[in-house]
């Protein structure tokens, strides 16, 4: 629930952030998502949901090899719903 926690439920800022993150997840190395979350963390260090960001970063760091979707696409591995689940996890989960 990182994006919603920081930007607010159903805001334009959340929708733009989520759209950018979802696209990056499918087309960029997963470390880039973590870098974006770290940037968000630096931009909002005193935010009440700062721990949510840290939990999401830890969750994704443990799964870098599992969420490298550009690698899987390049290797023509079947993805199915896994990419959608990961994108949902990124925006909706607290860990």
C-alpha positions in Angstrom: 0.0 0.0 0.0 3.0 2.3 -0.5 1.5 4.5 -3.2 -1.8 4.8 -1.5 -0.2 5.4 1.9 2.0 8.2 0.7 -0.1 9.8 -2.0 -3.6 9.1 -0.8 -6.4 6.9 -1.9 -7.8 7.7 -5.4 -5.7 10.7 -6.0 -4.2 11.8 -9.3 -0.7 11.6 -7.7 -1.3 8.0 -6.7 -2.7 7.0 -10.2 0.3 8.6 -11.9 2.8 7.0 -9.5 1.1 3.6 -9.8 1.0 3.8 -13.6 4.7 4.6 -13.7 5.6 1.9 -11.3 3.5 -0.7 -13.1 5.1 0.1 -16.4 8.6 0.1 -14.9 8.0 -3.3 -13.3 7.3 -4.8 -16.7 10.0 -3.0 -18.7 12.9 -2.1 -16.3 15.1 -4.1 -14.0 13.5 -4.5 -10.6 16.2 -2.6 -8.8 14.8 0.5 -10.5 11.5 0.0 -8.5 13.5 -0.2 -5.3 15.3 3.0 -6.2 12.0 4.7 -6.8 10.8 3.5 -3.4 14.0 4.7 -1.7 13.4 8.1 -3.4 9.9 8.2 -2.1 11.3 7.3 1.3 13.8 10.2 1.2 11.1 12.6 0.0 8.7 11.7 2.9 11.0 10.7 5.8 8.5 11.8 8.5 5.4 10.4 6.8 3.2 8.3 9.1 3.5 5.4 6.7 7.3 5.5 6.4 7.6 2.0 7.8 5.3 0.7 5.0 7.8 1.9 2.4 10.7 0.2 4.3 8.7 -3.1 4.5 7.9 -2.9 0.7 11.6 -2.3 -0.1 12.6 -5.3 2.0 9.9 -7.5 0.4 11.1 -6.6 -3.1 14.8 -6.9 -2.3 14.3 -10.5 -1.2 12.6 -11.2 -4.5 14.7 -9.4 -7.0 15.4 -12.6 -9.0 11.7 -13.5 -9.0 10.5 -10.1 -10.3 13.0 -9.4 -13.1 10.2 -9.4 -15.7 12.3 -7.8 -18.5 14.7 -10.8 -18.2 11.8 -13.3 -18.3 10.3 -11.6 -21.3 13.6 -11.5 -23.1 14.1 -15.2 -22.4 10.5 -15.9 -23.5 9.5 -17.4 -20.2 5.7 -17.6 -19.6 4.6 -15.0 -17.1 0.9 -15.5 -16.7 -0.7 -13.5 -13.8 2.5 -13.3 -11.8 3.5 -9.8 -13.1 0.0 -8.5 -12.3 0.2 -10.0 -8.8 3.6 -8.4 -8.2 2.4 -5.0 -9.4 -0.6 -5.3 -7.1 1.6 -6.3 -4.2 3.8 -3.3 -4.8 0.9 -0.8 -4.6 -1.4 -2.6 -2.1 0.7 -4.5 0.3 2.4 -3.5 3.5 4.6 -6.5 3.2 
